[in-house]
């Protein structure tokens, strides 16, 4: 474009950013990680309109038009295509901005700030930027014969080679379409091989530890285990400090760490502060192995902090049915299969945990002779073992109840409990409990969970740090398939955990896609007055999905929620470039009829700003591609990596398909040309 044009294009960045800040202030959008990330993403997108406007004005100035007329014609010519391309890109980001649920709350401001930036970019490009190009031309006439600083870099051999490829493709349109489809089709072919991860873990210098003992464990025993674990954790050279919370969850210190336990003497949660962010995963893995070896009686989970909506366990299996015994057996079978996965370090089942229960078999005849019945015996045992409130004391400003009961040593010993004396109602004498009832210890299920009114047994699997839940779940499902494992009639298996959270998030994200597709189609039809051309642009949107998948595969990135966001963004950008090229083809009378030579000239003229917008967009996403947290690279790779293929679609696929459509229409209408209505071109477009 040249040095002066580059300065003009660059001026759109601060102007648009300041305009976005104004919108955010008016709409009450806070400035935080997600909104700032949206602005960073927008920096690679908002410059496209400015490049197209500057290049078009300069081209008209080179043709000899006065600055005012060049600016006026440029705005008139580009208003509809740029408005259409901006609207389609905006619609591509609307699902992100309007996604419901916790995921929408998390990433919604990304889509909103990108939309604000795109609208601001269109406004500034068609007003301020276009006027500045004309103004600077009047202030200092451009010397078209000057060096590259004024009109950009040009390589004769490269231009000749590129022109030759266009000529060959447009002479054989099917060849161009086939070559352009190779990359997207390859992307669709490798899509199923992409490893999936809902959200990546953070690279924060903190992590959490959960300690869970059997439900009947006293808090004193839990404290003993925690103190011993604390000493072992502090021996790690990477650990700076450990903070523990007994009997309850730690206060929320990260946005998706939710406090779920309280009044649980068998539970403790710790927060570990590291000395830095280097080697967090390795430290977690080493501590997990050490603590598992040192405390086999406890389930200890050393968990790296995750991004995105929270879930209880990476892998969760929900078995629903009516019979408790059958549910427990099925849960044990699945728990065993899950434990065979190498990356699974701990498993649990909700119906496995049992609490010891004291059961009484009362000799009713003997009890009646002493004047006692079942209710009276139960009341005396409850007041003795659980205690009864006998008064209160005043502790400063708070009244504390006084509960009277037998000592803990007697309450926790079965022999001591069976030797308790009961007071008879007839004579007031005492009688041993064993004289009236048989006392035995029986297991009782700690909790019976229900989901949608049905009993369920929830089996959970916990993974070592750095393992992918989707990979582990796939191996587990393959194990079940190899063994031909099946549920009995009347029982159902559902998957929760990361897979369920991912499904809900993607479902929320795509919930508005149908309506937005209709709006996008309407925008394209109104812009080009042709359903055929709208379908052509729609095919670009579909092919962009394959390009994003190919980029993720080539760079070895994971397919997750941020990659889906990037794919939606790529769809908007791919449509943007294709609309600009297609609008230029429809503007040229000869190219409009499918003439290969005219199409070649139009594409050569459009190449500069298409390539320039592609390079600037890719450059804008490089910082996100290099992000060390792992959160943003999939998004940046999907957009920046796929945009190279989208450029080939705009420069080869769109013109070649345009030639095929309108050359065929022209050939089929020659014999009826004299009888056609003046609006026949529109009808022809609708037919195609």
C-alpha positions as CSV (number, residue, x, y, z in Angstrom):
1,X,0.0,0.0,0.0
2,X,2.9,2.4,0.6
3,X,4.2,4.3,3.6
4,X,1.6,7.0,3.6
5,X,-1.2,4.6,3.1
6,X,0.2,2.5,6.0
7,X,0.1,5.5,8.3
8,X,-3.5,6.2,7.3
9,X,-4.5,2.6,7.9
10,X,-2.7,2.5,11.2
11,X,-4.5,5.6,12.4
12,X,-7.7,3.6,12.3
13,X,-6.5,1.4,15.2
14,X,-6.3,4.1,18.0
15,X,-9.4,5.8,16.7
16,X,-11.5,2.7,16.7
17,X,-10.1,1.5,20.0
18,X,-11.0,4.9,21.6
19,X,-14.5,4.6,20.1
20,X,-14.9,1.1,21.6
21,X,-13.9,2.4,25.0
22,X,-16.6,5.0,24.6
23,X,-19.2,2.4,23.8
24,X,-18.0,0.3,26.8
25,X,-18.4,3.2,29.1
26,X,-21.9,4.0,27.8
27,X,-23.0,0.3,28.0
28,X,-21.4,-0.3,31.4
29,X,-19.0,-3.0,30.2
30,X,-16.1,-3.4,32.6
31,X,-12.5,-3.5,31.5
32,X,-11.2,-7.0,32.5
33,X,-9.5,-10.0,31.0
34,X,-12.3,-11.0,28.7
35,X,-13.1,-7.5,27.4
36,X,-9.4,-6.7,26.9
37,X,-9.0,-10.0,25.0
38,X,-12.0,-9.0,22.8
39,X,-10.2,-5.8,21.9
40,X,-7.0,-7.7,21.1
41,X,-8.9,-10.0,18.8
42,X,-10.6,-7.0,17.2
43,X,-7.3,-5.4,16.5
44,X,-6.7,-8.1,13.9
45,X,-10.1,-7.5,12.3
46,X,-11.0,-3.8,12.4
47,X,-8.1,-2.8,10.2
48,X,-9.6,-4.7,7.2
49,X,-12.1,-2.0,6.3
50,X,-9.5,0.7,6.5
51,X,-7.2,-1.2,4.1
52,X,-10.0,-1.7,1.6
53,X,-11.1,2.0,1.7
54,X,-7.5,3.4,1.5
55,X,-6.6,1.1,-1.4
56,X,-9.8,1.9,-3.3
57,X,-9.4,5.7,-2.9
58,X,-5.8,5.5,-4.0
59,X,-6.8,3.5,-7.1
60,X,-9.3,6.1,-8.1
61,X,-6.8,8.9,-7.5
62,X,-4.3,7.1,-9.7
63,X,-7.0,7.1,-12.5
64,X,-7.0,10.9,-12.4
65,X,-10.2,11.6,-10.4
66,X,-10.2,14.7,-8.1
67,X,-9.9,13.8,-4.4
68,X,-13.4,14.8,-3.5
69,X,-14.9,12.7,-6.3
70,X,-12.5,9.8,-5.6
71,X,-13.6,9.7,-2.0
72,X,-17.3,10.1,-2.9
73,X,-17.2,7.3,-5.4
74,X,-15.3,5.0,-3.1
75,X,-17.8,5.4,-0.3
76,X,-20.7,4.9,-2.7
77,X,-19.1,1.8,-4.2
78,X,-17.9,0.2,-0.9
79,X,-20.9,1.1,1.3
80,X,-23.0,-2.0,0.5
81,X,-20.2,-4.6,0.4
82,X,-18.4,-3.4,3.5
83,X,-21.7,-3.1,5.3
84,X,-22.6,-6.6,4.3
85,X,-19.2,-8.0,5.2
86,X,-19.3,-6.2,8.5
87,X,-22.8,-7.4,9.3
88,X,-21.9,-11.0,8.5
89,X,-18.8,-10.8,10.7
90,X,-20.9,-9.3,13.5
91,X,-23.4,-12.0,13.2
92,X,-20.6,-14.6,13.5
93,X,-19.7,-13.1,16.9
94,X,-23.3,-12.7,18.1
95,X,-23.4,-16.3,19.5
96,X,-20.4,-15.5,21.6
97,X,-21.9,-12.3,22.9
98,X,-25.4,-13.8,23.6
99,X,-24.4,-17.2,24.9
100,X,-26.5,-18.0,28.0
101,X,-25.4,-19.8,31.1
102,X,-22.1,-19.6,33.1
103,X,-20.0,-20.0,29.9
104,X,-21.8,-17.0,28.4
105,X,-21.1,-14.9,31.5
106,X,-17.4,-15.9,31.2
107,X,-16.8,-15.2,27.5
108,X,-19.7,-12.9,26.5
109,X,-17.8,-9.7,26.7
110,X,-15.3,-11.0,24.1
111,X,-18.0,-11.1,21.5
112,X,-19.5,-7.8,22.6
113,X,-16.2,-5.9,22.4
114,X,-15.4,-7.4,19.0
115,X,-18.9,-6.4,17.7
116,X,-18.4,-2.8,19.0
117,X,-15.0,-2.7,17.3
118,X,-16.3,-3.9,14.0
119,X,-19.1,-1.4,13.9
120,X,-16.7,1.4,15.0
121,X,-14.2,0.3,12.3
122,X,-16.8,0.5,9.5
123,X,-17.9,4.0,10.7
124,X,-14.4,5.4,10.9
125,X,-13.2,3.8,7.6
126,X,-16.1,5.2,5.6
127,X,-15.8,8.7,7.2
128,X,-12.5,9.7,8.8
129,X,-10.2,7.4,6.9
130,X,-11.6,8.0,3.5
131,X,-11.5,11.8,4.1
132,X,-7.9,11.7,5.3
133,X,-6.8,9.9,2.1
134,X,-8.3,12.7,0.0
135,X,-7.1,15.4,2.3
136,X,-3.5,14.2,2.3
137,X,-3.6,13.9,-1.5
138,X,-4.5,17.6,-1.7
139,X,-1.9,18.6,0.9
140,X,0.9,16.7,-0.9
141,X,0.0,15.1,-4.3
142,X,1.1,11.5,-4.5
143,X,3.9,10.9,-6.9
144,X,2.9,7.6,-8.6
145,X,6.3,7.3,-10.2
146,X,8.0,7.4,-6.9
147,X,9.6,4.5,-5.0
148,X,7.9,1.8,-2.9
149,X,7.4,4.2,0.1
150,X,4.6,5.9,-1.7
151,X,2.8,3.0,-3.4
152,X,4.1,-0.2,-1.8
153,X,6.3,-3.1,-2.8
154,X,5.9,-4.7,-6.2
155,X,7.8,-7.7,-7.6
156,X,7.5,-8.2,-11.3
157,X,8.3,-11.9,-11.4
158,X,6.0,-12.6,-8.5
159,X,3.2,-10.6,-10.1
160,X,3.7,-12.4,-13.4
161,X,3.6,-15.8,-11.7
162,X,0.5,-15.0,-9.8
163,X,-1.2,-13.6,-12.9
164,X,-0.4,-16.8,-14.7
165,X,-2.0,-19.0,-12.0
166,X,-5.2,-16.8,-12.2
167,X,-5.3,-17.1,-15.9
168,X,-5.0,-20.9,-15.8
169,X,-7.6,-21.2,-13.1
170,X,-10.1,-18.9,-14.8
171,X,-9.8,-20.7,-18.1
172,X,-10.6,-23.9,-16.3
173,X,-12.9,-22.9,-13.5
174,X,-13.4,-26.5,-12.3
175,X,-9.7,-26.7,-11.7
176,X,-9.7,-23.6,-9.6
177,X,-12.6,-24.9,-7.5
178,X,-10.9,-28.3,-7.0
179,X,-7.6,-26.8,-6.0
180,X,-9.3,-24.3,-3.6
181,X,-11.3,-27.1,-2.0
182,X,-8.3,-29.3,-1.2
183,X,-7.4,-27.6,2.1
184,X,-11.0,-27.4,3.5
185,X,-11.7,-31.0,2.5
186,X,-8.4,-32.1,4.2
187,X,-9.5,-30.3,7.3
188,X,-12.8,-32.1,7.4
189,X,-11.0,-35.4,7.0
190,X,-8.7,-34.8,10.0
191,X,-11.4,-33.2,12.1
192,X,-12.2,-36.4,13.9
193,X,-8.6,-37.0,14.9
194,X,-8.3,-33.7,16.9
195,X,-7.8,-34.1,20.6
196,X,-10.5,-32.3,22.6
197,X,-10.2,-30.3,25.8
198,X,-13.1,-28.1,27.1
199,X,-10.9,-25.4,28.7
200,X,-7.2,-25.6,29.4
201,X,-5.8,-25.3,32.9
202,X,-4.3,-22.0,34.1
203,X,-0.7,-21.4,34.6
204,X,-1.3,-19.8,38.0
205,X,1.2,-20.2,40.8
206,X,-1.5,-21.7,43.0
207,X,-3.3,-25.0,43.1
208,X,-5.8,-26.7,45.5
209,X,-5.7,-30.0,47.4
210,X,-8.8,-31.9,48.6
211,X,-8.5,-34.6,51.3
212,X,-11.5,-36.9,51.8
213,X,-11.6,-39.7,54.4
214,X,-14.4,-42.1,55.1
215,X,-17.6,-40.4,56.2
216,X,-17.5,-41.7,59.8
217,X,-14.0,-40.1,60.3
218,X,-13.8,-37.7,63.3
219,X,-12.4,-34.3,62.6
220,X,-9.4,-35.0,65.0
221,X,-8.3,-37.8,62.7
222,X,-8.8,-35.6,59.7
223,X,-6.6,-33.0,61.3
224,X,-3.9,-35.5,62.0
225,X,-3.8,-36.6,58.3
226,X,-3.8,-32.9,57.1
227,X,-0.9,-31.9,59.4
228,X,1.2,-34.9,58.2
229,X,0.3,-34.0,54.6
230,X,1.2,-30.4,55.2
231,X,4.7,-31.4,56.4
232,X,5.3,-33.5,53.3
233,X,4.1,-30.8,50.9
234,X,6.3,-28.2,52.5
235,X,9.3,-30.4,51.7
236,X,8.9,-29.7,48.0
237,X,11.3,-26.9,47.0
238,X,8.7,-25.2,44.7
239,X,6.2,-24.8,47.6
240,X,6.1,-21.5,49.4
241,X,3.1,-21.9,51.8
242,X,0.1,-24.1,52.4
243,X,-3.2,-23.0,53.9
244,X,-5.8,-25.6,55.2
245,X,-9.5,-25.5,56.0
246,X,-10.8,-28.4,58.1
247,X,-14.4,-29.6,57.8
248,X,-15.3,-27.2,55.0
249,X,-14.3,-25.9,51.6
250,X,-11.9,-23.0,51.3
251,X,-13.3,-19.6,50.5
252,X,-13.6,-18.9,46.8
253,X,-10.2,-17.6,45.7
254,X,-10.6,-18.3,41.9
255,X,-13.7,-17.6,39.8
256,X,-14.7,-21.2,39.2
257,X,-13.7,-22.7,42.5
258,X,-17.0,-23.2,44.3
259,X,-17.3,-24.0,48.0
260,X,-19.3,-27.2,48.2
261,X,-18.5,-28.7,51.7
262,X,-19.5,-27.5,55.1
263,X,-19.8,-29.3,58.5
264,X,-18.0,-32.3,57.0
265,X,-15.5,-33.6,59.6
266,X,-14.1,-36.1,57.1
267,X,-13.1,-33.4,54.6
268,X,-10.3,-30.8,54.2
269,X,-9.2,-28.4,51.5
270,X,-5.9,-26.8,51.1
271,X,-4.5,-23.9,49.0
272,X,-0.9,-24.2,48.0
273,X,1.1,-21.1,47.0
274,X,4.1,-21.8,44.8
275,X,7.3,-19.7,44.4
276,X,6.6,-19.2,40.7
277,X,4.7,-20.4,37.7
278,X,7.5,-22.6,36.3
279,X,6.9,-26.3,36.5
280,X,3.4,-26.1,38.0
281,X,2.2,-29.3,36.4
282,X,5.3,-31.3,37.3
283,X,5.0,-30.1,40.9
284,X,1.4,-31.2,41.1
285,X,2.2,-34.6,39.6
286,X,5.1,-35.2,42.0
287,X,2.9,-34.2,45.0
288,X,0.0,-36.4,43.9
289,X,2.2,-39.5,43.7
290,X,3.9,-38.7,47.0
291,X,0.7,-38.1,48.9
292,X,-1.0,-41.2,47.5
293,X,1.8,-43.3,48.7
294,X,2.0,-41.8,52.1
295,X,-1.7,-41.7,52.9
296,X,-3.4,-44.7,51.2
297,X,-6.4,-44.4,53.6
298,X,-7.4,-41.1,52.2
299,X,-8.5,-39.9,48.8
300,X,-6.2,-36.9,48.1
301,X,-6.6,-34.9,45.0
302,X,-4.0,-32.4,43.9
303,X,-5.9,-30.3,41.4
304,X,-4.6,-27.7,39.0
305,X,-6.8,-24.7,38.6
306,X,-9.0,-24.9,35.5
307,X,-10.5,-22.3,33.2
308,X,-14.2,-22.2,32.3
309,X,-17.3,-23.4,34.1
310,X,-16.7,-25.7,37.1
311,X,-17.5,-29.4,37.2
312,X,-17.2,-31.9,40.1
313,X,-14.9,-34.4,38.3
314,X,-13.3,-34.7,34.8
315,X,-15.1,-38.0,34.2
316,X,-18.5,-38.6,35.6
317,X,-20.8,-41.6,35.0
318,X,-24.5,-41.5,36.1
319,X,-26.2,-44.8,36.4
320,X,-30.0,-44.5,37.0
321,X,-32.4,-47.3,38.0
322,X,-34.7,-48.5,40.7
323,X,-32.8,-51.3,42.7
324,X,-30.1,-50.0,45.1
325,X,-28.2,-53.3,45.1
326,X,-28.1,-53.4,41.3
327,X,-27.0,-49.8,41.1
328,X,-24.2,-50.5,43.5
329,X,-23.0,-53.5,41.6
330,X,-23.1,-51.6,38.3
331,X,-21.2,-48.7,39.8
332,X,-18.5,-51.1,41.1
333,X,-18.1,-52.6,37.7
334,X,-17.7,-49.2,36.0
335,X,-15.5,-48.0,38.7
336,X,-13.2,-51.0,38.2
337,X,-13.1,-50.4,34.4
338,X,-12.4,-46.7,35.0
339,X,-9.5,-47.5,37.3
340,X,-7.8,-49.4,34.5
341,X,-7.2,-46.2,32.6
342,X,-3.6,-45.2,33.1
343,X,-4.3,-41.5,33.6
344,X,-7.0,-42.1,36.2
345,X,-5.6,-41.7,39.7
346,X,-8.7,-42.0,41.9
347,X,-12.3,-43.2,41.5
348,X,-15.4,-42.9,43.7
349,X,-19.0,-44.0,43.6
350,X,-21.8,-42.3,45.5
351,X,-23.4,-45.6,46.7
352,X,-20.2,-47.2,47.8
353,X,-19.7,-45.1,50.9
354,X,-21.5,-46.6,53.9
355,X,-21.9,-45.3,57.5
356,X,-22.0,-47.6,60.5
357,X,-25.5,-47.7,62.0
358,X,-26.5,-49.1,65.4
359,X,-29.5,-51.4,65.0
360,X,-31.7,-52.6,67.8
361,X,-33.8,-55.7,67.8
362,X,-36.1,-55.0,70.8
363,X,-37.7,-57.9,72.7
364,X,-41.1,-56.3,73.0
365,X,-42.5,-58.8,75.5
366,X,-39.6,-58.2,77.9
367,X,-39.8,-54.5,77.3
368,X,-43.5,-54.4,78.2
369,X,-42.9,-56.2,81.5
370,X,-40.6,-53.3,82.5
371,X,-43.1,-50.7,81.3
372,X,-41.1,-49.6,78.2
373,X,-42.0,-49.6,74.5
374,X,-40.0,-48.9,71.4
375,X,-40.6,-45.2,71.5
376,X,-39.5,-44.9,75.2
377,X,-36.4,-46.8,74.5
378,X,-35.5,-44.7,71.5
379,X,-36.1,-41.4,73.4
380,X,-33.8,-42.5,76.3
381,X,-31.0,-43.6,73.9
382,X,-31.3,-40.4,72.0
383,X,-31.1,-38.2,75.1
384,X,-28.1,-40.3,76.4
385,X,-26.1,-40.5,73.2
386,X,-27.0,-37.3,71.3
387,X,-27.7,-35.4,74.5
388,X,-30.3,-32.9,75.5
389,X,-30.1,-29.2,76.1
390,X,-30.2,-28.5,79.8
391,X,-29.6,-24.8,79.9
392,X,-27.5,-22.1,78.3
393,X,-24.6,-19.8,79.1
394,X,-23.9,-16.2,78.0
395,X,-20.6,-15.8,76.1
396,X,-20.2,-12.1,75.7
397,X,-23.2,-11.2,73.6
398,X,-24.0,-14.7,72.4
399,X,-26.1,-17.3,74.1
400,X,-24.6,-20.7,73.9
401,X,-26.8,-23.9,74.6
402,X,-25.5,-26.4,77.1
403,X,-25.9,-30.0,75.9
404,X,-25.7,-32.9,78.4
405,X,-24.7,-36.4,77.2
406,X,-22.3,-39.3,78.0
407,X,-18.6,-38.8,77.2
408,X,-17.3,-39.3,73.7
409,X,-15.3,-42.3,74.8
410,X,-18.5,-44.1,75.8
411,X,-20.5,-43.0,72.8
412,X,-17.9,-44.3,70.4
413,X,-17.5,-47.7,71.9
414,X,-20.0,-50.4,71.0
415,X,-19.5,-52.3,74.3
416,X,-20.0,-49.2,76.3
417,X,-23.2,-48.4,74.4
418,X,-24.7,-51.8,74.9
419,X,-24.0,-51.6,78.7
420,X,-26.1,-48.4,79.1
421,X,-28.9,-48.6,81.6
422,X,-32.5,-47.7,80.8
423,X,-34.9,-46.3,83.4
424,X,-38.1,-48.3,83.7
425,X,-41.4,-46.4,83.8
426,X,-43.0,-48.6,86.4
427,X,-40.6,-48.6,89.3
428,X,-38.0,-46.2,88.3
429,X,-35.3,-48.9,88.5
430,X,-32.7,-49.3,85.8
431,X,-32.3,-52.2,83.4
432,X,-29.4,-52.9,81.1
433,X,-30.0,-52.3,77.4
434,X,-28.8,-55.8,76.5
435,X,-31.6,-57.2,78.7
436,X,-34.3,-55.7,76.4
437,X,-32.7,-55.6,73.0
438,X,-30.1,-57.2,70.7
439,X,-27.6,-54.5,69.6
440,X,-25.7,-54.9,66.3
441,X,-23.7,-52.7,63.9
442,X,-25.0,-52.5,60.3
443,X,-23.8,-50.5,57.3
444,X,-26.1,-47.9,55.8
445,X,-25.7,-46.0,52.6
446,X,-24.4,-42.5,53.3
447,X,-26.3,-40.7,50.6
448,X,-28.9,-41.7,48.0
449,X,-28.8,-39.3,45.1
450,X,-31.6,-38.7,42.7
451,X,-31.7,-37.0,39.3
452,X,-35.0,-36.2,37.6
453,X,-36.8,-38.3,40.2
454,X,-34.7,-41.4,39.7
455,X,-32.1,-43.0,41.9
456,X,-28.6,-42.7,40.6
457,X,-25.2,-44.0,41.4
458,X,-22.6,-41.4,40.3
459,X,-19.1,-42.8,39.5
460,X,-16.4,-40.2,39.3
461,X,-12.9,-40.5,37.9
462,X,-10.1,-38.1,38.7
463,X,-7.1,-37.6,36.4
464,X,-3.4,-36.8,36.8
465,X,-2.5,-33.2,36.0
466,X,-2.1,-32.6,32.3
467,X,-4.3,-35.5,31.1
468,X,-7.1,-34.9,28.7
469,X,-10.6,-36.0,30.0
470,X,-11.8,-36.7,26.4
471,X,-9.0,-39.0,25.7
472,X,-9.5,-40.9,29.0
473,X,-13.2,-41.2,28.4
474,X,-12.7,-42.4,24.9
475,X,-10.4,-45.2,26.2
476,X,-13.0,-46.1,28.8
477,X,-15.8,-46.3,26.3
478,X,-13.6,-48.5,24.0
479,X,-12.9,-50.9,27.0
480,X,-16.7,-51.3,27.5
481,X,-17.2,-51.9,23.8
482,X,-14.4,-54.5,23.7
483,X,-16.0,-56.4,26.6
484,X,-19.5,-56.0,25.2
485,X,-20.6,-54.5,28.5
486,X,-24.3,-53.7,28.6
487,X,-26.7,-52.4,31.2
488,X,-29.6,-54.5,32.4
489,X,-33.1,-53.6,31.2
490,X,-34.5,-50.5,32.9
491,X,-31.1,-48.9,33.7
492,X,-29.5,-46.0,31.9
493,X,-26.0,-44.6,31.7
494,X,-25.3,-40.9,31.2
495,X,-22.1,-39.0,31.0
496,X,-21.4,-35.9,33.2
497,X,-18.3,-34.1,34.2
498,X,-16.2,-32.3,31.5
499,X,-18.1,-33.9,28.6
500,X,-21.5,-32.8,30.0
501,X,-20.2,-29.2,30.7
502,X,-18.7,-29.0,27.2
503,X,-22.0,-30.2,25.6
504,X,-24.0,-27.6,27.6
505,X,-21.6,-24.8,26.7
506,X,-21.5,-25.7,23.0
507,X,-25.3,-26.0,23.0
508,X,-25.7,-22.6,24.5
509,X,-23.2,-21.1,22.1
510,X,-25.0,-22.6,19.1
511,X,-28.5,-22.0,20.3
512,X,-28.8,-18.8,18.2
513,X,-27.0,-20.1,15.1
514,X,-30.3,-21.0,13.3
515,X,-31.7,-17.5,13.6
516,X,-28.4,-15.8,12.8
517,X,-27.9,-18.0,9.7
518,X,-31.3,-16.7,8.4
519,X,-30.2,-13.1,9.1
520,X,-26.9,-13.7,7.5
521,X,-28.6,-15.1,4.4
522,X,-31.0,-12.2,4.2
523,X,-28.1,-9.8,4.4
524,X,-26.3,-11.5,1.6
525,X,-29.4,-11.8,-0.6
526,X,-30.2,-8.1,-0.1
527,X,-26.6,-7.1,-0.8
528,X,-26.2,-9.1,-4.1
529,X,-29.9,-9.4,-5.1
530,X,-29.2,-13.1,-5.7
531,X,-29.9,-16.3,-3.8
532,X,-27.2,-18.0,-5.9
533,X,-24.5,-15.6,-4.8
534,X,-25.7,-15.8,-1.2
535,X,-25.4,-19.6,-1.4
536,X,-21.9,-19.2,-2.9
537,X,-20.8,-17.0,0.1
538,X,-22.6,-19.5,2.4
539,X,-20.4,-22.3,1.0
540,X,-17.3,-20.2,2.1
541,X,-18.7,-20.2,5.6
542,X,-18.9,-24.0,5.6
543,X,-15.4,-24.4,4.1
544,X,-14.0,-22.1,6.7
545,X,-14.8,-24.7,9.3
546,X,-12.6,-27.2,7.5
547,X,-9.8,-24.6,7.3
548,X,-9.9,-24.0,11.0
549,X,-9.8,-27.8,11.7
550,X,-6.8,-28.1,9.4
551,X,-4.9,-25.3,11.1
552,X,-5.5,-26.8,14.6
553,X,-4.2,-30.2,13.3
554,X,-1.1,-28.7,11.6
555,X,-0.1,-26.7,14.8
556,X,-1.0,-29.6,17.1
557,X,-3.5,-27.6,19.0
558,X,-6.5,-28.9,20.9
559,X,-10.1,-28.6,19.9
560,X,-12.0,-27.0,22.7
561,X,-14.4,-24.1,23.5
562,X,-11.9,-21.4,22.5
563,X,-11.2,-23.2,19.2
564,X,-14.9,-23.1,18.5
565,X,-14.9,-19.3,19.2
566,X,-12.0,-19.0,16.7
567,X,-13.9,-21.0,14.1
568,X,-16.9,-18.7,14.4
569,X,-14.5,-15.7,14.0
570,X,-12.9,-17.3,11.0
571,X,-16.3,-17.8,9.3
572,X,-16.9,-14.0,9.6
573,X,-13.5,-13.1,8.2
574,X,-13.7,-15.6,5.3
575,X,-17.0,-14.3,4.3
576,X,-15.6,-10.7,4.6
577,X,-12.9,-11.3,2.1
578,X,-15.1,-13.2,-0.3
579,X,-17.8,-10.5,-0.2
580,X,-15.2,-7.8,-1.2
581,X,-14.0,-9.9,-4.2
582,X,-17.5,-10.8,-5.3
583,X,-18.7,-7.2,-5.0
584,X,-15.8,-6.1,-7.3
585,X,-16.7,-8.8,-9.8
586,X,-20.3,-7.7,-9.9
587,X,-19.2,-4.1,-10.3
588,X,-17.2,-4.8,-13.6
589,X,-19.6,-5.2,-16.6
590,X,-17.4,-7.8,-18.3
591,X,-16.6,-9.8,-15.2
592,X,-20.2,-9.7,-14.3
593,X,-20.9,-11.8,-17.4
594,X,-18.2,-14.4,-16.5
595,X,-15.5,-13.1,-18.8
596,X,-12.2,-14.8,-17.7
597,X,-9.9,-11.9,-18.8
598,X,-12.0,-9.3,-17.0
599,X,-12.3,-11.5,-13.9
600,X,-8.5,-11.8,-13.9
601,X,-8.1,-8.0,-13.9
602,X,-10.6,-7.5,-11.1
603,X,-9.0,-10.2,-8.9
604,X,-5.5,-8.7,-9.6
605,X,-6.8,-5.3,-8.4
606,X,-8.5,-6.9,-5.3
607,X,-5.5,-9.0,-4.4
608,X,-3.5,-6.2,-2.7
609,X,-6.0,-5.3,-0.1
610,X,-7.1,-8.9,0.4
611,X,-3.6,-10.0,1.1
612,X,-2.9,-6.9,3.1
613,X,-5.9,-7.6,5.4
614,X,-4.9,-11.2,5.7
615,X,-1.3,-10.4,6.8
616,X,-2.4,-7.7,9.2
617,X,-5.0,-10.0,10.8
618,X,-2.5,-12.9,11.1
619,X,0.1,-10.5,12.6
620,X,-2.5,-9.2,15.1
621,X,-3.1,-12.8,16.4
622,X,0.5,-13.7,16.9
623,X,0.6,-12.5,20.5
624,X,-2.4,-14.7,21.3
625,X,-0.7,-17.7,19.5
626,X,2.3,-17.3,21.7
627,X,0.4,-17.0,24.9
628,X,1.9,-19.3,27.5
629,X,-1.2,-20.0,29.5
630,X,-2.6,-22.2,26.7
631,X,-6.0,-20.6,26.9
632,X,-5.9,-18.4,23.8
633,X,-3.6,-20.3,21.2
634,X,-6.5,-22.5,19.9
635,X,-8.6,-19.5,19.2
636,X,-5.7,-17.6,17.5
637,X,-4.6,-20.6,15.5
638,X,-8.1,-21.3,14.2
639,X,-8.4,-17.7,13.0
640,X,-4.9,-16.9,11.8
641,X,-4.1,-20.4,10.5
642,X,-7.4,-20.8,8.7
643,X,-7.3,-17.3,7.2
644,X,-4.5,-18.2,4.8
645,X,-6.8,-20.8,3.2
646,X,-9.7,-18.4,3.4
647,X,-7.7,-16.0,1.2
648,X,-7.3,-18.7,-1.4
649,X,-11.1,-19.2,-1.3
650,X,-11.6,-15.5,-1.9
651,X,-9.0,-15.2,-4.8
652,X,-9.5,-18.5,-6.6
653,X,-12.7,-20.3,-5.5
654,X,-15.1,-17.3,-5.6
655,X,-14.0,-16.0,-9.0
656,X,-13.9,-19.5,-10.5
657,X,-17.4,-20.3,-9.2
658,X,-18.7,-16.9,-10.4
659,X,-17.4,-17.7,-13.9
660,X,-19.2,-21.0,-14.0
661,X,-22.5,-19.6,-12.7
662,X,-22.8,-16.7,-15.0
663,X,-21.1,-18.2,-18.1
664,X,-23.6,-21.0,-17.9
665,X,-26.5,-18.5,-17.4
666,X,-25.3,-16.4,-20.3
667,X,-25.0,-19.4,-22.7
668,X,-28.4,-20.7,-21.8
669,X,-30.1,-17.4,-22.4
670,X,-28.6,-16.3,-25.8
671,X,-31.6,-17.6,-27.9
672,X,-34.1,-15.8,-25.6
673,X,-32.2,-12.5,-25.2
674,X,-34.6,-10.3,-27.2
675,X,-37.6,-11.5,-25.2
676,X,-36.2,-10.9,-21.7
677,X,-37.4,-8.4,-19.3
678,X,-35.0,-5.6,-18.1
679,X,-34.9,-7.3,-14.7
680,X,-33.7,-10.6,-16.2
681,X,-30.3,-10.3,-14.6
682,X,-31.9,-10.3,-11.2
683,X,-34.1,-13.3,-12.1
684,X,-31.1,-15.1,-13.4
685,X,-29.3,-14.5,-10.1
686,X,-32.3,-15.8,-8.2
687,X,-32.4,-18.9,-10.4
688,X,-28.8,-19.7,-9.7
